[in-house]
């Protein structure tokens, strides 16, 4: 175990901070001082070496610059055992980077007066897995989106709070699943169908979906563990294994998994595995971490958060966009806070909005944006050390030492 920990620490140090970047040496630290966030030729040449050091077989990257999708690039392979290459249409698990995307659609429904951010969720839907706790009667959509519900991240017991709603930061996937149930109740359809109608189709996000089917299985990456194990065998692939199992039910029902409601998912999980109680964490159609997509599609989503003089009728209103990007609750000191859906950080060059993700420890993702200057960078990876590698790439590309990446 000690050897494994030493290997992890060594790989992370080499990737994240063993060498000082040329830009840091020259004193360039602010995004406003740079022409853009598109990686330099020098960094692009360096990425394959950094991937080898970290044991990350595959990466997809995209950059928003000048308030447009300006650049995208893929490196490596989907599966180290087969050598299938990552390309522009390869799907990654966005993991917790799903949360801001879901939050955007929640804000659309708020703009449409279908969802009130400050009405208790129990007024819309009372899930059967709630515990006996009077605080549950007070939790609102706003609490969910800013992560102040007091609920645990994930739970195997009836849900109860650990702190009063709105009192402090408490990251919770369970809270997002509850809000997912509320939105499905309001809209009368499954989350995947809501997201497609309200965001994916109008934003041109053609390679974004919840659920699972044969095409997703073919286009999707496999997750990899730490080297050297990750170079010799694949770890368990929970999303893929559950998806393949549930496809039998989808075929029998003649209903694609992407259109399933929460109740459909629970029923299918019970049917395929009667001995194992269904877990909210493992839902394929999952507002907290179930999005499958390309890095370029995530860039198309981040474009919607940028300062712009005009917006399409289907986009959220300016007040809602500002609410997503305005600190709602403090996380760690004055420089790290939560907006609605996003984590917010004050960098040397101004405010950043960002989110990272980790599914099952083998899919690591990171997205960082600068709304004022119309810039964003997204890095999707398929390995355990992907978070360290993504942080290094973002630092080199942007010239910013993010406080979050150093803590």
Secondary structure, 3 states (H helix, E strand, C coil): CHHHHHHHHHHHHHHHCCCCCHHHHCCCCCHHHCCCCCCCHHHHHHHHHHHHHHCCCEEEEEEEECCEEEEEEEEEECCCCCCCECCCCCEEECHHHHHHHHHHHHHHHHHCCCCCCCCEHHHCCCCCCECCCHHHHHCEHHHHHHCCCCECCCCCCCECECCCCCCCCCCCHHHHHHHHHHHHHHHCCCHHHHHHHHHHCCCCCCCEECCCCHHHHHHECCCECCCCHHHCCCCCCHHHHHHHHHHHHHHHHCCCHHHCCHHHHHHHHHHHCCCCCCCHHHCCCCCCCCCEECHHHHHHHHHCCCCCCCCCCCCCCHHHHHHHCCCCEEEECCCEEECCCCEEEEECCEEEEEEEEEECCCEEEEEEEECCCCEEEEEEECECCHHHHHHHHHHHHHCCCCCHHHC
